[in-house]
Amino acid sequence: MWDLLDAAAADPWGFGQWDPDDPEGEVVRIASAGRLSVIYFANRPHPLVLTS
C-alpha cells in the first residue's frame, strides 16, 4: 500500500480521474495496483500571478 501512496504522491496528476464524466471532479484521482485502489484528492496548480 505504501508503494502505491508513494507513486501517487510523486505524480498526483499521473493517475486517471476517478469519474471522467464528472466535469467538476478533476481533482479526484484513483491509483490502482491489483486489488488495491487508493482514491485521493490532488491540489489544483495555481497560476503564478505577478503584480508590479
PLY file of the C-alpha trace (Angstrom):
ply
format ascii 1.0
element vertex 52
property float x
property float y
property float z
element edge 51
property int vertex1
property int vertex2
end_header
0.00 0.00 0.00
2.79 2.46 0.84
4.37 1.99 -2.59
1.07 2.95 -4.22
0.75 6.02 -2.00
4.36 6.99 -2.78
3.66 6.72 -6.51
0.52 8.86 -6.19
2.40 11.48 -4.16
5.28 11.60 -6.65
2.98 12.29 -9.62
-0.56 13.11 -8.42
-1.79 14.09 -11.89
-0.28 10.95 -13.45
-3.21 8.74 -12.46
-6.65 8.75 -14.02
-9.65 10.72 -12.90
-11.96 8.67 -10.66
-15.13 9.67 -12.55
-14.28 11.02 -16.03
-17.95 12.00 -16.58
-17.84 14.48 -13.66
-16.63 17.85 -15.02
-16.01 19.18 -11.50
-14.23 16.06 -10.28
-10.89 16.64 -11.99
-9.03 16.66 -8.67
-10.42 13.28 -7.52
-7.90 10.68 -8.72
-7.61 6.91 -8.39
-4.41 4.88 -8.25
-4.75 1.11 -8.58
-2.42 -1.87 -8.35
-4.01 -5.31 -8.44
-6.84 -5.46 -5.92
-5.72 -2.31 -4.10
-7.11 1.10 -5.06
-6.46 4.46 -3.47
-8.76 7.41 -4.13
-7.19 10.78 -3.35
-7.62 14.49 -3.98
-4.88 16.30 -5.91
-4.38 20.01 -5.30
-5.04 22.11 -8.36
-1.99 24.02 -9.54
-2.46 27.76 -9.10
-1.12 30.07 -11.79
1.61 32.39 -10.70
0.35 35.96 -10.79
2.94 38.72 -10.80
1.94 42.25 -9.97
4.04 45.34 -10.33
0 1
1 2
2 3
3 4
4 5
5 6
6 7
7 8
8 9
9 10
10 11
11 12
12 13
13 14
14 15
15 16
16 17
17 18
18 19
19 20
20 21
21 22
22 23
23 24
24 25
25 26
26 27
27 28
28 29
29 30
30 31
31 32
32 33
33 34
34 35
35 36
36 37
37 38
38 39
39 40
40 41
41 42
42 43
43 44
44 45
45 46
46 47
47 48
48 49
49 50
50 51
